[in-house]
Amino acid sequence: MKKYIVYIFTSLFFLSFTANETKKNNPKLVIGIVIDQMRYDYLTRFSDRFSDDGFKRLLNDGFSLENAHYNLIPTYTAVGHATIYSGTTPNSHGIISNNWYDKFLNKTIYCVDDANYETVGNSGKAGKKSPQRLFTSTLADQLKLHQVSKGKSIGIAIKDRSAILPAGHTANGAYWFDGGNEGKFISSSFYMNALPKWVTDFNLSGKANRYLIEPWTTLFDIDTYTKSIADNNNFEGLFRGETTPTFPHKIPQLRNQNGNYNILKAIPEGNTLTVDFAKAAILGEKLGKSKHTDFLAISFSSTDYIGHQYGPASVEIEDTYLKLDRDLADFFKFLDNKVGKDNYTLFLTADHAAVHVPSYLQSLKIPAHYLKINQLRDSISSITKKYFNSNEFVNNISNYQIFLNKNKIEALGFTKNQVADKIVSELENLEGIYKAVTAKTLQTTHFTEGIMNSLQNGYNQKLSGDVMLIPYPATLSRSKTGTSHGSGYSYDTHIPIIFYGKGIKRGVSKKRYEITDIAPTMANLLGIEAPNSSTGKIVVEALKN
């Protein structure tokens, strides 16, 4: 009898263990989707004309965080991608901008430039890149570590930084689009010595050229684009060769004046090409077909180029997102067929959002500003001349940071902190500057919330400047057409985060979440360690038990 009872309990334990193991089986493929410069309100503003199989599929069957934000400054592409995949902010991961002044090299550097490597795919210099400036591991790196380098990880984007930083240090490959007269996806010798055959075949397919033989026309009758302002207005930029920012945009006639294949980056078909290449990667690398979990990071860059040129209120942006919705629907159906509907998990988010064009806001009597960088430089020079009798104390002003020349300051008997304090106290009176703070303050004071917390999260003691500036809301330092981003205000920080697929519940949360919560959530789903400097929390309510 005792043997029988032991047998029953052993059997129940085994069945329970087996069921639990089955429940926790990892997806065959994890996909990270980042949409460059996507405001959260694009999901709601354009929803009535989204298809059932694109954004709506994720919203209906996935878990959406409706109040997700970036908790850092600056909100730029490289910073956003590094943060999403590392689960931490620039004070830890080290990507403090797209370009920044390197105070050790005394020059401006680009986030993924690396002269130690060569271009793979053509004879140009666009592939001399690596992730070596990213101090931390990424989600893809952690998956590789957990699987002792088994499973594949790939990064894909039109922008190099948007492919390289997500894929991390251990990727099998990162690929980006080299425009100009090339029109090819390329890579770096950091990853490989030659392009795989599937990439070469894709580049020879002529797809990039085929997307440039038709004008850019709207998906629907242009008169039905009621979520946008008038097509012809004074707030939008132009392609070279155009006289008005209006449809149709005659791409075949404009391409040679706009960098040939580079123009593909700035039209919706750039997103379509990205989907085409992602499909080719899944087939060529046989992603999702082994007993290990593969990782694919995809970034849609064309939304950013289009957003910069036309702004959030434009017909061009509305049309771009309606077309991107169709591209996503096509991609999801491809995943269902080639990977299996129950075999993949994905998340969709953005690397930052964007402000409405300030000149457009001004036309509506909403406060908005343009800050003249030359005026800022002159003001700083006047301050140092007045109080320290020198205008040679500043090495660089960029990304709303001031880098001081310590050697020249000390040679005149002052300290860097003295100069920084005086600049801060005086710049607070400058039109266009809302707040100013010294590096010392960020090192010695802990800000727990608000815009100062975001500034502190974006400050890296080793890399950042000596004075940090925060402009007024809706302030840009550019021409009065088009838009940009970079601030810690909600128009730049509020972005979508949607989890979907295997292991994800259906639902919505209105709680406040941070962009740093994606990586630890996905790590928990996969049963792996979060990236090594992760500071985010797990979105428990999105995960199945």
N, C-alpha and C positions, 0 to 999 in steps of 0.2 A: 504493500500500500504506500509506504514511504517513498519507494522508488517511483511509483506512479505519480505521486504529488510532485516530487522533484522534477520528473519529466515534464509535467504540465507547466510548472513555473518556468523551467528552462525554455520550453517551446514558446510560451507567452513572451518571455524576455527577448528571445531571438526574433520573434515576429515584430515586437515593438521596436527593437533596434533596427531591423531591416526596413520597417516603414519609415522610421525617422531618417535613416540614411537616404532612402528614396526621396523623401521630402526635401532633404538638403542637397540633393544632386545639383551641382553647378550648371549654369547654362553652357552650351557649347561655344557661344560667341557673346561677348560683351561689346556694345557699341556706344561710344560717347559722341553725341551730336552737339556741336556748338554753332550757334547762328550769330555771326558777327554783327554787332550793333542792333540787336533785337530788343525793343521795348516790350514790357509785359503787355501793355495795352493793345499791341498789334493782334494778340490772341482774341481780344474782345471786340476790337473795332472792326475787324474784317471777317468776323466769324460767320456772318449770315451767308457769305459766299465761299467759305471753305467747303471742300468736298467731305464726304463722310469718312474717307480713308486716309486722310493726311493728319493735320493737327487734331481734328476732332476724334480720330481714332485713339490718339494718345490721351486726350482729355477724357473721353468716355470710358476707356478701358484701363487707363493707367492711374497714377497718383500724382496730382498736381499741387504744387505749393504756390498759392496765390499771393503770398506776401514774402517772397524771397528777395534778398538784397545782397549787393556787394558791401562788405564791411571794411573798405579800404579806399585809399586815394594813392595813386591816380587810377581811374578806370580806363585803361588802355588795353589793346589787344593782347600783347605779350603778357601783361600782368594778369589779365583775366584768365587766359589759358593756363598759365602756370599755377594760378590759385585753384582753379577747378580741379586740376588733376593731382595737385600736391596736398590739398586740404588745409593749406595754411596761406598766410599773407606775405607780402614782400619783406617784412621784417625778419622772416625766417627763410623764405625760398630765394630771395636775392634778385628777382627780376623786378626792378623798380620802375621800369618804363619800357617803351619800345627802343628808344635811344636814350642814353644818358651820358653825362659828363663823368669820365673816370678820373678821379682825383689822384690816382696813383700813376696813370699813364699820361695825365694832363691832356686828354683829348676826348672827344665824343665818340662813343662806341655804340654798336648795334647789338641787340640782345643775343642773337644767335650767330654772329660772325665768328669765324674761326679759321685763321690762315694756315692752320696745321693740316687742313683737309682740302681735297680737290672736288671739283664738280664731276658728278657721274651722270652722263646722259648727253652732254655736249661739251664744247670747248670753252665755254664762257666761265665767268667767275661767280655765277649766281648760286653755285652749290658749295661754296667754301663756308660751310656751316656746321654747327654741332650744338648740343644742349649743355655745353660745359659751364655756362654761366648760371645754370640752374643748380642751386646748392643742395636741393633735396631730391628724394625719390618721388616717383609719381605712382598713381594707381596701377598703371601698366607695369612699372618696375616691380611693384610688390607682388603682382600676379606671377611675374617671371620668377621671382625669388621663391615664392611658395611652391611653384611647380618645378623647381630646380632647372630653370631655363627651358623647360618644355612648354609647348604652346607658342603661338606667334603673336607679335604685337606690331601693328602698322599705324602710321599717322598719315593723313591725307588732307590737303587743303590747297587752295590757290596761293595763300601766303605761306612763306617758309616758316615763320615763327609759329603759325597756327598748326603746322604739321609736326614740327620738331619738339616743341615743349610738351605737348600732351603725350607723345610716344615715349618720352623720357630717355634714359641712358642705355637701356638694354634692348631697344626696339630692333626688330628684324629689318625695318625700313621706314623711312619717312619720305614723302614725295610731295613736291609742290610744283606749281605751274610757272614755267619760265616763258614770259610773253615775248614782246618785241618781235623779231623776225623768226623766232624759234617755234613758239606755240607748242611746247612739249612739257611733259612732267619729268622732272629731274630729281636727283638725290645728291648725297654727299658721300665721299669715301669714308666718312665716319661709320657708315652703315654697311657699305659694300664696295666692291671694286668695279662692278658692271651692273647695269640695269637687268632685272629679270626679263625673260623673253616676253612675258605678258605685258610688261610696261612698254617695251620696244614695239610690240605689235599694236598696242593702243596708240602710241605716238604716230605710228605709220598709217593708222586707220583713216586719218583725215577728218575726224570728228570735230576738232577745234575749228578747222576752216569752214566746215559745213554750218556751224552756228553763226557764221559771220556773213553769210550770203543773202540774208533776208533783213529787212528793216525791223527795228523794235516797234511793234504795234501792241496795243492792249489786248489782253485775253478776251475781254468782253467789249461791247460797245462803249466807247469812251464817255458817252453821255450818262452812263449808269454808274460812274465812279463818284458816288455822292459822299463818300467818306473822306474826300480830299478837297483841297482848295482848287481854284481854277487852274487849268493846265498852263496857261500863259500868265506868269506873274514875275515880280521883281526879286523873288527870294531864292531862286534856284540858279545853279551853275549851268554852264554850257559845255558841250563837247567842242573842241576846236573845229571850226568850220560851220558851226551853227550860229544863227542870229537870234533864235528864241528857244527856250527850254521846253519845246512842245513835241507831241507825237504827230506823225511817226518820226522816230530817230533813224536817219538813213545810214545805218551801220556800214553797208558795203562802200558807200562813198566817203564815210568819215574815218574808216579804219587807218588809212595811211597817215592821216594828220594826227592820229591819236595813239601812236605807238604800235600800229598793226595789231598783233595778237593781244596787246595790252588792253585794247578796248573790250575784249571778251570778259575781262575781270569786272567791268563796270556795267554789265547788262545781265538780265536774269539768266541767260543761257550759260553764264559762268557757273551758276549753281547746278544747272542740268549737266554740264560737263563733269562737275565734281561727283554727282551721282553715278554717271557713266563710269568714271574711274574707280569709284568705290565698288561697284559691281564687278569690274574687271579684277580688282584686288581680291575680292572674296572668292571668285572662281580661280584666279591664277595661283593664289596661295592656299586654296582649299580650306579657307577659314571655316571653322565650325564643323569640321569633318573628322577630327581626331578625338581621342579619348580625353584630351586636355582642353582647357578653356583658352580660346584665342581672344585677342583684344583689337578692336578697330576704332580709332579716333578720327572722326570726320569733322571738319570745320567748313562752314559755308561762308566764304569771304566776300562774295559779290554784294551781299546785302550791305556791307560796310561801305564799299566804294560808291554804291548807289545812294546810300543814306548821306554820305558826306556831300555829294554833289547836289542832291535835291531836297533833303530834309524830310522829317516825319510826316508833314502834312501834304506831301506831293502825290500826284497821280502815279508817278513812277514807283514810289514806295508801295502804294496800294497794289499796283500791278505785280510788283516783284514778289510780294508775299502771297498773292493768289497763285502765282506760278510756282513758287517754292512749295506751296501746299500740294500741288499736283506732283511735283518732283518727289516729295516725301511719300506720298501715297504710292507712287510707282516703286520706290525703294522698299517700302514695307512689304508690298506684295512680292517683290523679288526675294526678300528675306524669308517670307513664308514658304516660298517654293524651293529655294536653294538651301536654306539652313533648317527650316522647320519652324512652324509657328510657336511651338512650345520649347524651342531650343535656344532662344536668345533673350537677352535682357538689354535694355538701352535706357539712357537718360538723354534728355534734350534740355539745353539751357543756352545762355548767351554770355559772351565775354564782357559785355557792357551794354548799356542802352545809348540814348542820345537826347540832347535838348532840342526843342523846336528852334528853328532858325531865329536868332534874336531880333533881326530886323522885322520878321513876321510878327513876333510877339509885340514889338514896339508899335507896329501898325494897329494892334488891338489894345494899346495902352496898358499892356502888361509889362512890368519892369524887366528890362533886359539891357545888356551892356556889351560894348566892345572895348577890350583893354589893349592899348598900344604898347607893345613890348619895348619899343625904343624909348617911349616916355618913361617906362618903368626903369630902364637902364640909366637914363639921365637922372632920375630922381635918386637912385641909389648912389650914383657917382657924386651928386651934390651933397648928400648926407655925409659920406666919408670925407669929402673935401672940407666941409664945414666943421666937423667935429674932430677930424684926425689929420687934416691938412694933406690928404692924399686921395687920389682917385684911381689908385692901382691896387686896391684891396680886394677886388672881385675878379675871380678867375672865369666864372661862368654863371649865366642865368638861364635856366631851362627847366621845363616841367614845373614851373612855379616854385623852383628851389634856387637858392643863392649859394654858390660855392666860394668861400673866401680863401685868400692867399695867406696862409699862416706865416710863411717866412717873411713876407714884406710887412705884415702887421707887427710881428715881433721885432723886426729890425728897427722899427720906429718906437719901440718901447711899449706897445700895447698888447693886449691879449685878444685872441679870437672871440672870446665870450663878450668882452667889452664892445667890440665892433658889432657883433651880432645883436646884442641887446639894444644898442642905439638904433640900428637899422629897423628893428622891430617896432620900437616906440615911435619912430618917425613915419614908417610906411603905413601904420594904422590910419594916418591922416590922408593918405593918397587916395584919390578918387578911383574906384574900381577894386580896391583891396579891402576885403571884409575882415579878415583876420591874418595875423602874422605871428609866428612862434619860432623860437630858437630850437636848435637841435638839443641843447642842454636841457631845455624844458621837457622835451619829449623823452629824454633819457632819465629824468629824475621825477617826473610826475606821471601818475597812471590815470588815464582817462577811460572811463568804463562805458560810455555811450556817446551817441551823437557824432557830429562831424569831426570833433577832435580825436575821438577814438579811432575813426577811419583814417585820419591823418597819421596817427601813431602806428596803426597796423601797416601802413604803407611806408613807414620810415625804417630804413635799414642803417644801423649805426656805422657799419663799415663803408657803405656805398653812398648814402644820401648826403644832401647838402647841409649847410650850417644854419640856414634860415628857410622856413617853409611858409608859403603864402597860400591863402584861400581867397579867391575872388568872390564877388557877390553872386547869388544865383543867376543863372541864364547869362553868363559872361563867357565870351569867346575872344580869342586873339587871332582873328582871321578876317578875310573879306566878308562883306555883308550878304553874300549868297552862300547857301549850303550850311551845313552844321558840323558839329564835332561832339566830343565827350571828354571825360577825364576827371570830372568833379566827384564829390561825395554826396551830391544832392540826389533826391529820389529819381529825377528824370534820367540820371545816369546809372543808378544803382538797382532799380526795380526791374528784374528780369524774370522770365519763366524758368521754372525747374519742374520737369515732369519725368517721373520714373515709369517704365513700362516693360511688361514682358514677364518672363519666368521669375517667380519669387516676389512679385509686386502685387499689392492689393489694388483694388479699384477705389478711388476716393479723392477727396479734396481736403486741404488744410488751409486755414486762414491764419495760423500761427506765424509768428515771425521766424524765418529761417535765414541762414547766411549761406553764401556761395561755398564757404569752406565745409559745409555739411555734406556735399555730394560724395567726396572721396571716402570718408569714413562710412557712409551709408552703403556704398557699393562694396567696400571692403568687407563689411559685416555680412552682406548678402552672400559674398563669395567665400566667407570663412577664412579670410586672410588678414594679415596685419595691415593697418592703414599706413599710408606714406609716412616716412620716418619723422617728419616734423608736423604732422597733422594736428590742427587745433580745433577742428569742427566737431560737431556732435552727430550721432546717428539719428536719422529720421525714422524712428521705430515704427511710427504709425503707417509708414508706407510699405513695410515689409510683412510678408506672410509669416506666420509662426512656424 
